[in-house]
């Protein structure tokens, strides 16, 4: 599986490197935070 973020020029190919795992975790955390803010409104 491959995830591509075009605007940020990031490509995750499924290799479990430490940096790829970290970046996906950070992106996921921001997405959850934004969703919580939208729900709170």
C-alpha distance matrix in Angstrom:
0.0 3.8 6.8 10.1 13.5 16.0 19.2 18.6 17.0 14.2 10.8 8.4 6.4 5.8 9.4 11.7 14.5 17.1 17.0 13.3 13.9 17.1 16.1 13.5 16.5 18.9 17.2 16.8 20.4 21.7 20.0 21.7 24.9 25.1 24.6 27.4 29.6 29.2 30.1 33.1 34.6
3.8 0.0 3.8 6.5 10.1 12.4 15.7 15.0 13.3 10.6 7.2 5.6 4.5 6.0 9.4 11.9 13.8 16.2 15.3 11.6 13.0 15.8 14.0 12.0 15.4 17.3 15.2 15.6 19.2 19.9 18.5 20.8 23.7 23.5 23.5 26.5 28.3 27.9 29.2 32.1 33.3
6.8 3.8 0.0 3.8 6.8 9.6 12.5 11.9 10.9 8.3 5.9 5.1 6.6 8.1 11.2 12.9 14.3 16.0 14.5 10.8 12.1 14.2 11.8 9.6 13.2 14.5 12.0 12.6 16.3 16.5 15.1 17.7 20.3 20.0 20.2 23.2 24.8 24.4 26.0 28.8 29.9
10.1 6.5 3.8 0.0 3.8 5.9 9.1 8.9 7.6 5.9 4.5 6.3 8.4 10.9 13.4 15.3 16.0 17.5 15.2 12.0 14.1 15.4 12.3 11.1 14.8 15.1 12.3 13.9 17.3 16.7 15.6 18.7 20.8 20.0 20.7 23.9 24.9 24.5 26.6 29.2 29.9
13.5 10.1 6.8 3.8 0.0 3.8 5.8 5.7 5.8 5.1 6.3 8.6 11.5 13.8 16.0 17.3 17.4 18.2 15.4 12.7 14.7 15.1 11.5 10.8 14.1 13.6 10.5 12.7 15.6 14.4 13.4 17.0 18.6 17.4 18.6 21.8 22.4 22.0 24.4 26.8 27.3
16.0 12.4 9.6 5.9 3.8 0.0 3.8 5.5 4.9 6.6 8.1 11.3 13.8 16.6 18.6 20.3 20.2 21.2 18.2 15.7 18.1 18.4 14.8 14.4 17.8 16.9 13.8 16.2 18.9 17.2 16.3 20.0 21.3 19.6 21.0 24.4 24.5 23.8 26.6 28.9 28.9
19.2 15.7 12.5 9.1 5.8 3.8 0.0 3.8 5.5 8.0 10.7 13.8 16.7 19.4 21.1 22.4 21.8 22.2 18.9 17.0 19.2 18.8 15.0 15.2 18.0 16.4 13.4 16.2 18.3 16.0 15.5 19.3 20.0 18.1 19.9 23.1 22.7 22.3 25.3 27.3 27.1
18.6 15.0 11.9 8.9 5.7 5.5 3.8 0.0 3.8 5.5 9.0 11.9 15.2 17.6 18.8 19.8 18.8 18.9 15.4 13.9 16.3 15.6 11.8 12.7 15.5 13.6 11.2 14.5 16.4 14.4 14.7 18.4 18.9 17.7 19.9 22.7 22.5 22.7 25.6 27.4 27.6
17.0 13.3 10.9 7.6 5.8 4.9 5.5 3.8 0.0 3.8 6.7 10.2 13.0 16.0 17.0 18.6 17.6 18.4 15.0 13.3 16.3 16.2 12.7 13.6 16.9 15.7 13.5 16.6 18.9 17.4 17.6 21.2 22.1 21.0 22.9 25.9 26.0 26.0 28.8 30.8 31.1
14.2 10.6 8.3 5.9 5.1 6.6 8.0 5.5 3.8 0.0 3.8 6.7 9.9 12.5 13.5 14.8 14.0 14.9 11.8 9.7 12.6 12.9 9.5 10.2 13.7 13.1 11.2 14.0 16.6 15.8 16.0 19.3 20.6 20.1 21.8 24.6 25.1 25.4 27.9 29.9 30.6
10.8 7.2 5.9 4.5 6.3 8.1 10.7 9.0 6.7 3.8 0.0 3.8 6.3 9.4 10.7 12.7 12.6 14.4 11.9 9.1 12.0 13.4 10.6 10.5 14.2 14.6 12.8 14.9 17.9 17.7 17.4 20.4 22.3 22.0 23.2 26.1 27.1 27.2 29.3 31.6 32.5
8.4 5.6 5.1 6.3 8.6 11.3 13.8 11.9 10.2 6.7 3.8 0.0 3.8 5.8 7.4 9.2 9.8 11.8 10.2 6.7 9.1 11.3 9.3 8.5 12.2 13.5 12.1 13.5 16.7 17.3 17.0 19.4 21.7 21.9 22.7 25.4 26.9 27.2 28.9 31.2 32.6
6.4 4.5 6.6 8.4 11.5 13.8 16.7 15.2 13.0 9.9 6.3 3.8 0.0 3.8 5.7 8.7 10.1 13.0 12.2 8.9 11.0 13.9 12.6 11.6 15.0 16.8 15.6 16.5 19.8 20.8 20.1 22.4 24.9 25.2 25.7 28.3 30.1 30.2 31.7 34.2 35.6
5.8 6.0 8.1 10.9 13.8 16.6 19.4 17.6 16.0 12.5 9.4 5.8 3.8 0.0 3.8 6.1 8.7 11.6 11.8 8.5 9.4 12.9 12.5 10.9 13.7 16.3 15.5 15.7 18.9 20.5 19.8 21.5 24.3 25.1 25.2 27.6 29.7 30.0 31.1 33.6 35.4
9.4 9.4 11.2 13.4 16.0 18.6 21.1 18.8 17.0 13.5 10.7 7.4 5.7 3.8 0.0 3.8 5.8 9.2 10.1 7.6 8.9 12.2 12.6 11.9 14.4 16.9 16.9 17.4 20.1 21.9 21.9 23.5 25.9 27.0 27.5 29.6 31.7 32.4 33.5 35.8 37.7
11.7 11.9 12.9 15.3 17.3 20.3 22.4 19.8 18.6 14.8 12.7 9.2 8.7 6.1 3.8 0.0 3.8 6.4 8.4 6.6 6.4 9.9 11.2 10.7 12.3 15.1 15.8 16.0 18.3 20.5 20.9 22.0 24.3 25.9 26.5 28.1 30.4 31.4 32.3 34.3 36.5
14.5 13.8 14.3 16.0 17.4 20.2 21.8 18.8 17.6 14.0 12.6 9.8 10.1 8.7 5.8 3.8 0.0 3.8 5.5 5.3 6.3 8.6 10.1 10.9 12.4 14.5 15.7 16.7 18.5 20.4 21.4 22.7 24.6 26.2 27.2 28.8 30.7 32.0 33.2 34.9 37.0
17.1 16.2 16.0 17.5 18.2 21.2 22.2 18.9 18.4 14.9 14.4 11.8 13.0 11.6 9.2 6.4 3.8 0.0 3.8 5.6 5.3 6.1 8.7 10.1 10.7 12.4 14.4 15.4 16.5 18.6 20.1 21.2 22.6 24.6 25.9 27.1 28.9 30.6 31.8 33.1 35.4
17.0 15.3 14.5 15.2 15.4 18.2 18.9 15.4 15.0 11.8 11.9 10.2 12.2 11.8 10.1 8.4 5.5 3.8 0.0 3.8 5.5 5.0 6.1 8.6 9.8 10.5 12.2 14.1 15.3 16.7 18.3 20.0 21.1 22.7 24.4 25.8 27.2 28.8 30.4 31.8 33.7
13.3 11.6 10.8 12.0 12.7 15.7 17.0 13.9 13.3 9.7 9.1 6.7 8.9 8.5 7.6 6.6 5.3 5.6 3.8 0.0 3.8 5.4 5.2 6.2 8.6 10.0 10.6 12.2 14.2 15.6 16.5 18.3 20.1 21.3 22.6 24.4 26.0 27.2 28.7 30.5 32.3
13.9 13.0 12.1 14.1 14.7 18.1 19.2 16.3 16.3 12.6 12.0 9.1 11.0 9.4 8.9 6.4 6.3 5.3 5.5 3.8 0.0 3.8 5.6 5.3 6.2 8.7 10.1 10.6 12.3 14.5 15.4 16.5 18.4 20.2 21.1 22.6 24.6 26.0 27.0 28.7 30.9
17.1 15.8 14.2 15.4 15.1 18.4 18.8 15.6 16.2 12.9 13.4 11.3 13.9 12.9 12.2 9.9 8.6 6.1 5.0 5.4 3.8 0.0 3.8 5.5 5.1 6.2 8.7 9.9 10.6 12.5 14.3 15.4 16.6 18.6 20.1 21.2 22.8 24.6 25.9 27.2 29.3
16.1 14.0 11.8 12.3 11.5 14.8 15.0 11.8 12.7 9.5 10.6 9.3 12.6 12.5 12.6 11.2 10.1 8.7 6.1 5.2 5.6 3.8 0.0 3.8 5.4 5.1 6.1 8.5 9.8 10.8 12.3 14.3 15.4 16.7 18.4 20.1 21.3 22.8 24.5 26.0 27.7
13.5 12.0 9.6 11.1 10.8 14.4 15.2 12.7 13.6 10.2 10.5 8.5 11.6 10.9 11.9 10.7 10.9 10.1 8.6 6.2 5.3 5.5 3.8 0.0 3.8 5.5 5.1 6.0 8.5 10.0 10.5 12.2 14.2 15.4 16.4 18.3 20.1 21.1 22.5 24.4 26.3
16.5 15.4 13.2 14.8 14.1 17.8 18.0 15.5 16.9 13.7 14.2 12.2 15.0 13.7 14.4 12.3 12.4 10.7 9.8 8.6 6.2 5.1 5.4 3.8 0.0 3.8 5.5 5.1 6.1 8.7 9.9 10.5 12.3 14.3 15.3 16.5 18.5 20.1 21.1 22.6 24.9
18.9 17.3 14.5 15.1 13.6 16.9 16.4 13.6 15.7 13.1 14.6 13.5 16.8 16.3 16.9 15.1 14.5 12.4 10.5 10.0 8.7 6.2 5.1 5.5 3.8 0.0 3.8 5.4 5.1 6.3 8.7 10.0 10.6 12.5 14.3 15.4 16.7 18.6 20.2 21.3 23.3
17.2 15.2 12.0 12.3 10.5 13.8 13.4 11.2 13.5 11.2 12.8 12.1 15.6 15.5 16.9 15.8 15.7 14.4 12.2 10.6 10.1 8.7 6.1 5.1 5.5 3.8 0.0 3.8 5.5 5.3 6.3 8.8 10.0 10.7 12.4 14.4 15.5 16.7 18.6 20.2 21.8
16.8 15.6 12.6 13.9 12.7 16.2 16.2 14.5 16.6 14.0 14.9 13.5 16.5 15.7 17.4 16.0 16.7 15.4 14.1 12.2 10.6 9.9 8.5 6.0 5.1 5.4 3.8 0.0 3.8 5.5 5.0 6.2 8.6 10.0 10.6 12.4 14.4 15.4 16.6 18.5 20.5
20.4 19.2 16.3 17.3 15.6 18.9 18.3 16.4 18.9 16.6 17.9 16.7 19.8 18.9 20.1 18.3 18.5 16.5 15.3 14.2 12.3 10.6 9.8 8.5 6.1 5.1 5.5 3.8 0.0 3.8 5.4 5.2 6.2 8.7 9.9 10.6 12.5 14.4 15.5 16.6 18.9
21.7 19.9 16.5 16.7 14.4 17.2 16.0 14.4 17.4 15.8 17.7 17.3 20.8 20.5 21.9 20.5 20.4 18.6 16.7 15.6 14.5 12.5 10.8 10.0 8.7 6.3 5.3 5.5 3.8 0.0 3.8 5.4 5.0 6.1 8.6 9.8 10.6 12.4 14.3 15.3 17.0
20.0 18.5 15.1 15.6 13.4 16.3 15.5 14.7 17.6 16.0 17.4 17.0 20.1 19.8 21.9 20.9 21.4 20.1 18.3 16.5 15.4 14.3 12.3 10.5 9.9 8.7 6.3 5.0 5.4 3.8 0.0 3.8 5.4 5.2 6.2 8.7 10.0 10.7 12.4 14.3 15.9
21.7 20.8 17.7 18.7 17.0 20.0 19.3 18.4 21.2 19.3 20.4 19.4 22.4 21.5 23.5 22.0 22.7 21.2 20.0 18.3 16.5 15.4 14.3 12.2 10.5 10.0 8.8 6.2 5.2 5.4 3.8 0.0 3.8 5.5 5.1 6.2 8.7 9.9 10.6 12.3 14.7
24.9 23.7 20.3 20.8 18.6 21.3 20.0 18.9 22.1 20.6 22.3 21.7 24.9 24.3 25.9 24.3 24.6 22.6 21.1 20.1 18.4 16.6 15.4 14.2 12.3 10.6 10.0 8.6 6.2 5.0 5.4 3.8 0.0 3.8 5.4 5.1 6.3 8.8 10.0 10.6 12.9
25.1 23.5 20.0 20.0 17.4 19.6 18.1 17.7 21.0 20.1 22.0 21.9 25.2 25.1 27.0 25.9 26.2 24.6 22.7 21.3 20.2 18.6 16.7 15.4 14.3 12.5 10.7 10.0 8.7 6.1 5.2 5.5 3.8 0.0 3.8 5.4 5.1 6.3 8.7 9.9 11.1
24.6 23.5 20.2 20.7 18.6 21.0 19.9 19.9 22.9 21.8 23.2 22.7 25.7 25.2 27.5 26.5 27.2 25.9 24.4 22.6 21.1 20.1 18.4 16.4 15.3 14.3 12.4 10.6 9.9 8.6 6.2 5.1 5.4 3.8 0.0 3.8 5.4 5.1 6.2 8.7 10.2
27.4 26.5 23.2 23.9 21.8 24.4 23.1 22.7 25.9 24.6 26.1 25.4 28.3 27.6 29.6 28.1 28.8 27.1 25.8 24.4 22.6 21.2 20.1 18.3 16.5 15.4 14.4 12.4 10.6 9.8 8.7 6.2 5.1 5.4 3.8 0.0 3.8 5.4 5.1 6.2 8.9
29.6 28.3 24.8 24.9 22.4 24.5 22.7 22.5 26.0 25.1 27.1 26.9 30.1 29.7 31.7 30.4 30.7 28.9 27.2 26.0 24.6 22.8 21.3 20.1 18.5 16.7 15.5 14.4 12.5 10.6 10.0 8.7 6.3 5.1 5.4 3.8 0.0 3.8 5.4 5.1 6.6
29.2 27.9 24.4 24.5 22.0 23.8 22.3 22.7 26.0 25.4 27.2 27.2 30.2 30.0 32.4 31.4 32.0 30.6 28.8 27.2 26.0 24.6 22.8 21.1 20.1 18.6 16.7 15.4 14.4 12.4 10.7 9.9 8.8 6.3 5.1 5.4 3.8 0.0 3.8 5.5 5.5
30.1 29.2 26.0 26.6 24.4 26.6 25.3 25.6 28.8 27.9 29.3 28.9 31.7 31.1 33.5 32.3 33.2 31.8 30.4 28.7 27.0 25.9 24.5 22.5 21.1 20.2 18.6 16.6 15.5 14.3 12.4 10.6 10.0 8.7 6.2 5.1 5.4 3.8 0.0 3.8 5.5
33.1 32.1 28.8 29.2 26.8 28.9 27.3 27.4 30.8 29.9 31.6 31.2 34.2 33.6 35.8 34.3 34.9 33.1 31.8 30.5 28.7 27.2 26.0 24.4 22.6 21.3 20.2 18.5 16.6 15.3 14.3 12.3 10.6 9.9 8.7 6.2 5.1 5.5 3.8 0.0 3.8
34.6 33.3 29.9 29.9 27.3 28.9 27.1 27.6 31.1 30.6 32.5 32.6 35.6 35.4 37.7 36.5 37.0 35.4 33.7 32.3 30.9 29.3 27.7 26.3 24.9 23.3 21.8 20.5 18.9 17.0 15.9 14.7 12.9 11.1 10.2 8.9 6.6 5.5 5.5 3.8 0.0
